[in-house]
Amino acid sequence: MDTNIQSAEPVIIIGLNMDQEDYEYSMEELAALAEANQMEVIDRLDQALDRPNPATYFGSGKVEELRHLAEAEEVATVIANDELTPSQLQNLADQTGVRILDRTALILEIFAKRAKSREAKIQVEIAQLQYQLPRLQTAANQRLDQQTGGGSGFTNRGAGETKLEMNRRTINHKISHLRAELKEIAKSEDVKRAKREKSDTPTAALVGYTNAGKSTIMNQLVSRFGVSEEKQVFEKNMLFATLDTSVRQLTLPDQKRFLLSDTVGFVSKLPTHLIEAFKSTLAEAASADLLIQVIDYSDPNYEAMMRTTEKTLKQIGIENIPMLYVFNKADQTEFEYPVMEGDNRIIISAKDDESIQLLVQALRRHLFKDYVQTELLIPFADGRTVSYINENCNILETEYLNNGTRLKVEMSPQDFARFERYVIKN
């Protein structure tokens, strides 16, 4: 038996139904997030209210019910479906006797465990510190209130405030230091990105909800058209399987090349701190020529997921980039696939060969629509040009004439401008 396998921690999830249209979906998602954090949801408690109780999130009767439920189930952690205020977290923990984790803290825990690159680790740490800052005040006040019962209350309060200020300064200093380090990493990434943009190679970015199949699509394309299969990205059937943006160069059989990036997935109610922190990670998407939104077509909540993706993209300033909608996992539905609907919607299964072929056709139309078909006559003395064109352009016809090599080719606008002197004028 493998002793390294961690058993899932039993938890209870709680939520306030304030007549939101997507409440049930958000609770299902919360359970999936808990599972992604090696937790097992063994019970659930809901309350219908117009607004959260400012002191305890739930109403007093429901808080008591939660305390009894946690005792009966022998559960040490309860997860709330919203981001709670510092006082709500503290009061709810005090009155139930268990650890209270809100949705934001849960997502931050998952990100902290999954971050692999230095950049992702820094971004998560900044978000965690920003989350902690306002909660220092509440914890300190709680201790100070307990200290003011004796005659030396003012002395104790002053000491407590001094410690609080020291902690606050330490955290702010740490955040500044991490941001400076992140800026240096971003500079290095900007240089790499500028080189890629200068090469005039079209770029596409996979975006969408976490666990929609972005990494599977990336790996299918890399295995067929990538430089090496060793450059495949991590994929697993769970939320936030991968956090780091991966960029791969793909070369199609007709010599058309493009760069494809696989970005971090989105989730509803993504913490504001993380949205801000991951702006640099999503810079690949911001500079892409085409966004490929991957949607889990088998999930009944896929339309809500699409709204979440588009809302998050807008929040981080990614707008006005052409979008190809890829409805994935059609093999888990009754819908026919692969099917192209109009110019920018495609229904596929990422594990199906015909689906990938149809996706590649769609990518060709979007990424290479500016390509030029022309005829060139290149003197035999200029063999280097012929070699370049053979390696980098789509050769449709080749004919050897007395005065040179005639090529009927499809090429990028940049290559057309470069070799325009060889164009055969009719």
C-alpha positions in Angstrom: 0.0 0.0 0.0 1.3 3.5 -0.9 1.7 5.4 2.3 2.3 8.7 0.4 -1.3 8.9 -0.8 -3.1 11.5 1.3 -6.6 10.7 2.4 -9.2 13.4 1.5 -10.2 15.7 4.4 -13.9 15.6 5.1 -15.6 19.0 4.8 -19.0 20.7 4.8 -19.8 23.3 2.2 -22.2 26.2 2.9 -23.8 28.8 0.7 -26.3 31.7 0.7 -29.0 31.5 -1.9 -29.8 35.2 -2.6 -32.0 34.3 -5.5 -29.0 34.1 -7.9 -29.7 32.4 -11.2 -26.5 30.3 -11.1 -26.6 29.5 -7.3 -26.8 25.7 -7.7 -24.1 25.7 -10.4 -21.8 27.7 -8.1 -22.3 25.2 -5.3 -21.5 22.3 -7.6 -18.4 24.2 -8.6 -17.4 24.8 -4.9 -17.6 21.0 -4.3 -15.4 20.4 -7.4 -12.9 23.0 -6.0 -12.9 21.2 -2.7 -12.2 17.9 -4.4 -9.3 19.6 -6.4 -7.9 20.5 -3.0 -7.9 16.9 -1.7 -11.1 17.3 0.3 -14.3 15.3 0.4 -17.6 17.1 0.7 -19.7 15.0 3.0 -22.5 17.4 3.7 -23.9 20.7 2.6 -25.9 23.5 4.3 -27.8 26.2 2.4 -29.8 29.2 3.6 -32.1 31.6 1.6 -31.5 35.2 2.6 -31.7 38.6 0.8 -28.2 39.4 2.0 -25.5 37.9 4.1 -25.6 38.4 7.9 -22.9 41.1 8.4 -21.6 39.4 11.5 -21.8 35.7 10.8 -22.7 35.3 7.0 -25.6 32.8 8.0 -28.4 33.8 10.4 -28.0 32.9 14.0 -30.3 29.8 13.8 -28.4 28.4 10.8 -25.0 29.0 12.5 -26.2 26.9 15.4 -27.4 24.2 13.0 -24.0 24.3 11.3 -22.3 23.8 14.7 -24.4 20.7 15.5 -23.8 19.3 12.0 -20.0 19.8 12.2 -20.0 18.0 15.6 -22.2 15.2 14.4 -20.1 14.6 11.2 -16.8 15.2 13.1 -15.7 17.7 10.5 -13.0 20.2 11.3 -13.3 22.5 8.2 -16.3 24.3 6.6 -16.1 26.0 3.2 -18.3 29.0 2.4 -19.3 29.7 -1.2 -18.5 33.5 -1.0 -15.5 35.6 0.1 -16.3 36.4 3.7 -15.3 39.6 5.6 -12.6 39.2 8.3 -15.2 39.6 11.0 -17.6 37.0 9.4 -14.7 34.5 9.3 -13.7 35.1 12.9 -17.2 35.1 14.3 -18.3 32.0 12.4 -15.2 30.1 13.5 -15.7 31.2 17.1 -19.4 30.1 17.1 -19.0 26.8 15.3 -15.6 25.7 16.7 -14.3 24.7 13.3 -11.9 26.2 10.7 -13.8 28.4 8.2 -12.4 28.6 4.7 -14.1 31.0 2.2 -14.1 30.5 -1.5 -11.2 32.9 -2.1 -9.0 31.1 0.5 -9.8 27.7 -1.1 -8.8 28.9 -4.5 -5.6 30.4 -3.2 -4.7 27.1 -1.5 -5.2 25.2 -4.7 -3.1 27.7 -6.7 -0.3 27.6 -4.0 -0.1 23.8 -4.4 -0.2 23.8 -8.2 2.2 26.7 -9.0 5.4 25.3 -10.6 7.2 28.2 -12.2 8.8 31.0 -10.2 6.5 33.5 -11.8 3.3 31.6 -10.8 4.6 31.0 -7.3 5.3 34.8 -6.8 1.8 35.7 -8.2 0.1 33.3 -5.8 2.2 34.5 -2.9 1.3 38.1 -3.6 -2.4 37.2 -3.8 -2.2 35.3 -0.5 -0.5 38.2 1.3 -3.1 40.7 0.0 -5.8 38.4 1.3 -4.1 38.2 4.7 -3.7 41.9 5.3 -7.2 42.9 6.3 -7.5 39.8 8.3 -4.6 40.8 10.5 -6.6 43.6 12.0 -9.5 41.3 13.0 -7.3 38.7 14.6 -5.4 41.5 16.5 -8.6 43.2 17.6 -9.9 39.8 18.9 -6.8 39.3 21.0 -6.8 43.0 22.2 -10.5 42.8 23.3 -9.6 39.9 25.5 -6.7 41.8 27.0 -8.6 44.9 28.0 -10.4 43.3 31.0 -7.6 44.1 33.4 -6.3 47.4 34.7 -3.3 47.4 32.3 -5.6 47.4 29.2 -4.1 50.5 27.7 -0.6 49.2 27.9 -1.6 45.9 26.4 -3.5 47.6 23.6 -0.6 49.7 22.7 1.7 46.7 22.6 -0.8 44.9 20.4 -1.1 47.7 18.0 2.6 48.0 17.7 2.8 44.2 16.9 0.0 44.6 14.3 1.8 47.5 12.6 5.0 45.5 12.5 3.1 42.6 10.9 1.5 44.9 8.4 4.8 46.5 7.5 6.4 43.1 7.1 3.7 42.0 4.7 3.7 45.2 2.7 7.5 45.0 2.4 7.2 41.4 1.3 4.6 42.3 -1.3 6.8 45.2 -2.7 9.8 42.9 -2.9 7.8 40.2 -4.7 6.3 42.7 -7.1 9.8 44.0 -8.0 11.0 40.4 -8.6 7.9 39.7 -10.7 8.6 42.9 -12.8 12.1 41.5 -13.6 10.6 38.2 -14.7 8.0 40.1 -16.8 10.8 42.1 -18.5 12.4 38.8 -19.5 9.1 37.5 -20.8 8.4 40.7 -22.7 11.7 40.4 -24.5 10.9 36.8 -25.6 7.4 37.9 -26.6 8.8 40.9 -28.6 11.1 38.5 -30.5 8.1 36.3 -31.3 6.0 39.2 -32.5 8.9 40.5 -34.6 9.1 37.1 -36.4 5.6 37.8 -37.8 4.5 34.3 -36.8 0.7 34.3 -36.1 -0.2 33.5 -32.5 -3.3 31.8 -31.0 -4.1 31.4 -27.3 -6.3 28.8 -25.7 -8.6 30.4 -23.1 -11.6 29.2 -21.2 -13.0 27.6 -18.1 -10.7 25.3 -16.1 -11.0 21.6 -17.0 -12.6 22.4 -20.4 -9.9 20.5 -22.2 -7.4 23.2 -23.2 -4.3 21.2 -22.3 -5.7 18.1 -24.1 -6.2 20.2 -27.3 -2.7 21.6 -26.9 -1.1 18.2 -26.5 -3.0 16.8 -29.5 -1.7 19.6 -31.7 1.8 19.4 -30.3 2.0 15.6 -30.9 1.1 16.1 -34.5 2.7 19.4 -35.4 5.2 20.3 -32.6 8.9 20.2 -32.6 9.0 17.5 -30.0 6.4 15.4 -28.1 8.5 16.0 -25.0 7.1 19.5 -25.0 3.6 18.4 -24.2 1.9 20.1 -21.2 0.4 18.6 -18.1 -3.2 17.5 -18.3 -5.5 15.9 -15.8 -9.3 15.8 -15.2 -9.4 18.3 -12.4 -9.9 22.0 -11.8 -6.7 24.1 -12.2 -4.5 21.2 -13.3 -2.0 23.7 -14.8 -1.3 27.3 -13.9 1.6 28.2 -16.0 1.3 29.6 -19.5 3.0 27.3 -22.1 3.9 28.4 -25.6 4.6 26.0 -28.4 5.5 26.5 -32.1 3.5 24.3 -34.5 4.3 23.7 -38.2 1.4 22.4 -40.4 2.2 20.1 -43.3 1.9 23.0 -45.8 4.7 24.9 -43.9 2.3 27.3 -42.2 3.7 28.1 -38.7 2.0 29.5 -35.7 2.5 29.8 -31.9 0.0 28.3 -29.6 -0.3 29.2 -25.9 -2.2 27.3 -23.2 -3.3 29.6 -20.4 -4.6 29.2 -16.8 -8.2 28.3 -16.7 -10.9 30.5 -15.2 -13.6 29.8 -12.6 -16.6 31.9 -11.4 -15.9 34.3 -8.6 -12.2 34.2 -9.3 -10.6 36.3 -6.5 -9.8 39.9 -7.5 -6.2 39.5 -6.2 -5.6 36.6 -8.5 -7.1 38.3 -11.5 -4.7 41.2 -10.9 -1.8 38.8 -10.2 -2.3 36.8 -13.3 -2.4 39.7 -15.8 1.2 39.0 -16.7 0.6 35.3 -17.1 -2.2 36.0 -19.5 -0.1 38.5 -21.5 0.2 35.8 -24.2 -3.5 35.9 -24.6 -3.6 39.7 -24.6 -1.2 39.8 -27.6 -2.7 36.9 -29.6 -4.1 37.2 -33.1 -6.8 34.7 -32.2 -8.4 33.5 -29.0 -9.6 29.9 -28.9 -12.2 29.6 -26.2 -12.5 26.0 -25.2 -15.9 25.1 -23.7 -17.0 21.9 -22.0 -20.1 21.1 -24.1 -21.0 18.1 -21.9 -21.5 20.3 -18.8 -25.1 21.6 -18.5 -23.7 24.9 -17.1 -21.5 25.6 -20.2 -23.3 28.8 -21.0 -22.5 30.2 -17.5 -18.9 29.1 -18.0 -18.7 31.0 -21.3 -20.1 34.1 -19.5 -17.4 33.7 -16.7 -14.6 33.4 -19.3 -15.7 36.5 -21.2 -16.2 38.5 -18.0 -12.7 37.5 -16.7 -11.1 38.4 -20.1 -12.8 41.8 -19.9 -11.6 42.3 -16.3 -8.0 41.8 -17.3 -8.3 44.0 -20.3 -8.4 41.4 -23.1 -11.0 42.7 -25.6 -11.5 43.1 -29.4 -9.5 40.0 -30.3 -11.1 37.5 -32.8 -12.6 34.5 -31.0 -13.0 30.9 -32.2 -15.5 29.0 -30.0 -14.5 25.3 -29.6 -17.3 23.2 -28.0 -15.3 20.3 -26.6 -16.2 16.9 -25.1 -19.0 16.4 -27.6 -18.3 12.6 -27.3 -20.0 12.9 -23.8 -23.1 14.3 -25.4 -25.7 13.3 -27.9 -24.6 16.0 -30.4 -23.1 15.1 -33.7 -19.4 15.9 -34.1 -17.1 17.1 -35.5 -19.2 20.0 -36.9 -18.3 23.5 -38.0 -21.1 26.0 -37.4 -20.6 29.3 -39.2 -17.1 30.8 -39.3 -16.3 30.8 -35.6 -18.0 27.8 -33.8 -16.9 24.2 -33.9 -18.2 21.1 -32.0 -15.5 18.5 -31.4 -14.0 15.9 -29.1 -10.3 16.7 -28.5 -9.5 13.0 -28.5 -10.9 12.4 -32.0 -8.7 12.6 -35.1 -11.3 14.0 -37.4 -12.1 16.7 -34.8 -8.5 17.8 -34.6 -8.4 17.9 -38.4 -11.5 20.1 -38.5 -10.0 22.4 -35.8 -6.8 22.8 -37.8 -8.9 23.8 -40.9 -10.6 26.4 -38.7 -7.3 27.7 -37.4 -5.9 27.9 -41.0 -8.8 30.1 -42.0 -8.4 32.5 -39.1 -4.7 32.7 -38.7 -3.6 32.7 -42.3 -6.4 34.6 -44.0 -3.9 37.2 -45.2 -1.7 34.7 -47.0 -1.0 35.4 -50.6 -1.1 33.0 -53.5 1.3 34.0 -56.3 3.7 32.8 -59.0 7.4 33.5 -58.8 10.3 33.1 -61.3 13.6 32.7 -59.5 16.9 32.6 -61.4 18.9 29.4 -60.9 21.8 31.5 -59.5 19.5 32.4 -56.5 19.3 28.9 -55.1 19.2 30.2 -51.5 15.8 31.9 -52.1 14.4 28.7 -53.6 15.6 26.8 -50.5 14.0 29.3 -48.1 10.7 29.3 -50.0 10.6 25.4 -50.0 11.2 25.3 -46.3 8.9 28.2 -45.3 6.0 28.4 -47.8 3.4 26.2 -49.2 4.5 25.0 -52.7 1.6 24.4 -55.0 3.5 23.8 -58.2 7.2 23.7 -59.3 8.4 24.0 -62.9 12.0 24.3 -64.2 12.2 26.7 -67.1 15.2 27.9 -69.2 15.6 31.1 -67.2 14.9 29.8 -63.7 12.5 28.0 -61.4 8.8 28.8 -61.5 7.0 28.4 -58.2 3.3 28.7 -57.6 3.2 29.4 -53.8 1.1 30.4 -50.9 3.1 32.7 -48.6 2.8 35.2 -45.8 2.3 38.9 -46.7 5.8 39.5 -45.2 7.4 36.9 -47.5 5.5 38.2 -50.4 6.9 41.8 -49.8 10.3 40.3 -49.5 10.2 38.4 -52.8 7.9 40.6 -54.8 10.7 41.3 -57.3 10.3 37.7 -58.5 6.6 37.8 -59.0 5.5 36.9 -62.6 3.5 39.8 -63.9 0.7 38.8 -66.2 
